[in-house]
């Protein structure tokens, strides 16, 4: 374990390499997760699909993502994590090409389902790798580096789509294919670097804590029993679910809101979505610092309440278009404050042997939320209009803040300030 007195610049090269590689993997994963929002209008026209149908396609991705969190968590806790990382990155990258080449809406659904399975590995694998490679007093900042690059990954597809479809003879398929080619190259680079430069002690769980040697039934019962015995982690999963509903609703339909609700063009709406993610990338670093320096509980609560305020403003449809763009960007910034804080709580509430499973449990909540939000909000937009749909999103953000407050009251803020754990690190 790296001595806790070390500051960020003094960390070993392997630690920096793991943090950088995992951050880059998160960048790639997030480009895959938001392939649809920048091209919803184009997909609706080509496949003669409604917003509800396309929301279902995004929901399928979230459903398979949730379903495969615990299997990947098991792999992460019991085998060399390079195996789970390779499976996750390889399958998700292959599925992007299925989406790019899909001739029918049905095959588009297949591509989204495969994408969800592949991306399911990134939380159960990434967080244990970061936790094992980084001292505790710097861990939220390691998580926030990953979150920063992940937010930049969210920001990339709208820019790529806008640039590619603006060229003569090119379509959304070329844009998606280009994203897939980049992901394939990064996957090969990352796996080669892990095998060559990262010590097996960082990537392999303690064999004494492995469940190997037990039957499948015993392992399944043990995993389910561990879930039931971790009420704090289950509560964090509930928080992740509610927060994810609010977050993915904004991510999925911000472009639609700015186009249909505020009369902006596709190019401006897509670039506003990019700005939302870039602002989030900056603020996730701030969230990591605050969570390490002070306490994650208040950071989470204030983050979600602030999001509710600005989503409610957008739902009014009464502000000027430029103000709507500013509000969208502020939502992206403020919601990102809570990510590293929630990850820090999950880390503190976990034993080292169950990191993969516990982050998988929390991620199940996130992915269930991402599965529910697109079809639900798409249907709300079609039946009740943009105002009703986004008021519901604001209400979900308020509920997330209430759940976070209840968790803090029940289990404490989660960490002691950095000044107490590492007084010489300022």
N, C-alpha and C positions, 0 to 999 in steps of 0.2 A: 504494500500500500504506500502511495506517495505520502511523504511527511506532510502533516497539515499546515506547517509553517510556510510552505511554498506559496508564492503568489503566481498569478497567471503567466507572466513572462518566464518564470523559473521552472515551469513544469517540464518533465522529461519529453524528449522528442516523440516517443511512442504515444504518450497521452495526447499531445497536440495532433499527431497523425490520426488517431482514432476519432477525436472530436471533429477534425476536418473531414475525414472520409464519411462519417455518419451524417454530418451536416449536409454534405453533397448528396448522399443517398436520399436524405429527406427532401432536398431540392427536387430531385428527379421524381420521387414518389408524388410530390405535390403537383408537379406539372401534369402527371397522369390523372390525379383526382379531379382536376377542373378542366378537363378537355371539353365538356359539354356547355357550361355556362356561356362562353364567348360565341358559341355557334348554334344556340338554341333556335334562332330564327331560320338559319340556313338548313338545319336538320328538319325542322317542321315543314319547310317547303319541299325538300327533296324526298322525304319519306311520307309526306302527307299525314303528319302526326300532330296531335294537339299538345299543349303544354302539360296536360295531365299525363299523356303517354310518355313524353320525354322525362317528366318527373319520375314516372315509374322506372324508366331505364336507369336514372341516377340512383333511385332507391334500391334497385337490384344490386348495384355495385356496393352500396352500403350494407345490404343484408348479407351478402357473401363475405364481405369484409368482417362483419361481426361474427359470423358463424365460424370463421377460421382463426379468430384471435387465440382461443385457448389451445387448439392444436399447435400453433406456432409457439405459444408460451411454453407448452410441454417440451417441444424441440429445444427451445432456448435454455430451459432449466436443466436438461438432461443430456444434451449432446453439444459438440463443438458448435458455437453460435455462427461460425462461418457457413455451416451447412444451411441453417435457417435463413441467413442473410442471402446466400446464393439462390435458394429456392424462391424467396420473396422477390428479389430484383429480377431474376430471370423470367418468372411467369408473368409478372406485371408488365415487363417490357414486351414480351411476346404478344400479350393481349392488346397492347396499343396498336399493333399492326393489324390485328383482327378488326378493331374499330375502324381503322383507316381504310380497310379494303371491303368492309361489309356492304354487300349489294342490297340487302333487305333490312327492314327494321328488326326482324327476328334475330339475324346474325349480329346486329348492333347490340341487342340484349345479351347475346352470348359473350361478346367481347367485354361488355360491362361486368358480367358475372365473373369472368376469368380475371379481370382487372381487380375486382374486389378481393378475390382469393389471394392474388399475389401481393397486393398492398397490405393485406392483413398481417404480414410478418414484420412490418417496420416498427411498430411500437414494442411488441414483446422482445425484439432483438436489439433495437437501437438503445433503449434505456438501460438494460443490463450491461451492455458494452460500455456505455458512457459511465455508469455507476462504478464498474470495476476498474475503469481506467483513470478516474478522477477522484481527488480527495473530497470528503463530504462538504467542507466549508466552501468549495468552489463548484459544487455539483449543479446547483440551479443555474449558474452561469454557463456551464457546459450544456445543460438542457436548452438554455436560451440561445446559444450559438446554433444548435440544431434547429430551434424554432425560427431564428432569424433567416437561415438559408431556406427553410421550408416555406416561409412567407414569400421569399423571393421566387421560389418555385411556383407558388400560386400566381404570382404576378406575371410570369413569363407567357403562358398561353394566350392571354388577350393580345399581347404585343405581337407574338408570332402570327396569330390568326389574322390580325389587322394588316400586318405587313405582307403576308403571303397571298391572301385573297385579293389584295389590291394589285397584284401583278397579273398581266394578261395570261390567260390560259391556266392559271393555278386556282385550286379550290381548297376547301377546308380539309379535304383528304390529304393534300400535299402538306398542309400545316401539321396535321396530326402525325403523318409519317415522319416529318422532320424531327418532331419531338421524340418519337420512338427511336430514331437513329442516334440522337444525342444520348438517350437513356441507355441504349445498348453499349455504346462506347464507354460510358461511365461505369456501367456494371462490370465490364471486363477489367477496367482499370482498378476499381475498388477491390474486387475479389483477388486480383493479382497482388495488390499492395497488402491486403490482410494476410495472405499466405506467406508472403516474403518478409514483411517487416514487423508484424504484430505478434508478440509472444503468445504461445498457446495458453499460458496462464491467464491471459486477459480474455480469451475467447472461449475457454472451456470451464464449465461449472465445476465445483469441488466434487470429485467422484464419490466421496463419502456421503454427499447429499443427493445423489442421483436415485431415481426410482427404478433403474435397470435391475433386473433380477426378479422383479415382481410380475405377476400375471397382469394381463390387460385389464381384467375386471378389478383387481386390487388397485391398480394405478388409477382407474377411473373413479372408484369410490374414494380414494385418497384425495384426488383433485377436487371432487365435489365437496368432500368434507372440509377441505381447506378453504374453499370458497365460503361455505356456510359459517366457518369459524372466523371469518375476517369481516366483521360488520363495518368496520371503518372503510375498508376497500370497497365493499358493496355500496356504501354511502357515496364514496367518491365516484363510483360508476354511475350512480343515479345523477349526481351532479354533472358528470360528463355528458350524459344523455340529454338532459334539459338544455345545457349550454350548447350542445351540438345542434339541437333543433333550431335554436335561435341563430347560431353562426352559419350553418349550412343554408338556412332559408335566405339569409342576406347574400351569401356567396352565389347561390344558384339563381337568384332573381333580381339582383341589383341592376343588371343590364336591362332586363325587362322593365323594371320600375323607372329607370332613367329614360328609356325610350318611350314607353307608353304612358307613363305618368307625368313626365316632365318634358316630353317632346324633343329629347336630344337624339342625335344621330348615332348609328352603331359604332362609328369610330370613336366618338367622344365617350360614349357609354362604356366601351371596352377599355379605353385608356383610364377612365375613372375607376374601373374594377382593378386595373393594374396598380393605380395609385393607392387604392384601399390596401392591397397586399404589401406594397412597399412601406407604407406607414406602419402596418402591422409588424413588418420585419424589424423596423427601428425600435418599436415599442416593446417587442418581445425581449430585446436586450435590456431595456429598462426594467421590465418585469422580473427578469432573472436577477439583476442587481438588487432590486428592492426586496425580493424574496430571500436572498442570502443575507442581506444587510440588516433586515428588520424581521418581518414575519409574513408568511404567505397568506394567512387568513384575511386580513383587511384588504390586501391587494386584490384578491379574488372578488370579494363583495363589492368593492368600489368599481371594479372593472365592469361587472355585469349591470350594475345600476346605471352607470354612465352609458352603456350600450343601449339600454332600454330608453333612456331619455332621447337619444338622437334617432333611434329607429322610430320612436313615436313621432318625432318631428317630421321625418320622411313620410310617415303614413298619412300625415295631414294633407299632403299634396297641395299645400297652400304656400310654400316658400318658393322663391325664385329658383330657376334651374341651377344657377351657379351656387346657390346656397345648398341645394340638394346634393351637388357634387361634393361640396365641403363636408356635409353631414355623412355622406357615404365613406369618405376618407377617414373621418373621425371615428366612425364605427369600427373600421378596420384597425385603427390604432389602439383604441380603448379595449377592444375585445382581446387583443394580444397580450395585454398586461397579465391576464389571469392564467395563461398557459403554463409558464415555468413554475408559477406558484402551486398550481394543482399537481404538477409532476413532482415538485419537491415534497409535497404532502404525501404522495404515494410512496416516494422513496423512503421517507422517514418512518412511515407506518409499516414498512416491509422488513422482513428478515432477508439476509443476503441470498438464501436458498430459494426464495419464492419471488424474486424480482420479476422474472419473465412472466410468471402466472399473474401476479398482481397488476402489472402494467397491461397485461392482456385483458384482465377483468375490467379495468378502467376503460380500456380501448373499446371493449364491447359496448359500453355505454355510448362512447363517441360515435361508433359506427352504426349502432341502432338509431341514434339521432340523425345521422346522415342518410339512413335508409328511409326514415319516416318523413323527414322535412320536405324533400323535393316533391313527392306526390301529394302530400297534404297541402302544402302552400300552393302548388300548381292548381289543385282543385279549388282552393279558396279563391284564388285569383279569377278562375273561370266562373265561379258561382257568385262570389260576393264582391269581387273587384279588388284592386290593389290596396285601397284604404283598409278594408277589413282584414286582408291577409297580413299586412305589415303591422297593424295593431295587434294581431295575434302573436307576431314575432316579438314585439315589444313586451307583451305579457309574459312570453316564455323567458325573456331576459330577466324580468323581475322575479319570476319563480326560481331561476338559477341562482340569483343573489340570495333568496330566502333559504334555499337548500344549503348553499355555502355557509351562510351564517349559522344554520343549525349544526353543520358538521364541526365548525370551529367551537361552538358552545359545548358539543358533546365530547370532542376529542382533543381540544386545545388548538392553538395556532399552528402547531406542527413542528416548529424549529425554534431554537434560540438564536438571537442575533449573532451575526458573524463576529461582532466585537467580543462576544463572550467565548466563542469557540476558537478563535484565532486572533488574539489581541495584537499580535505583532504583524498583522498582514496589511495594515492600512498604508 
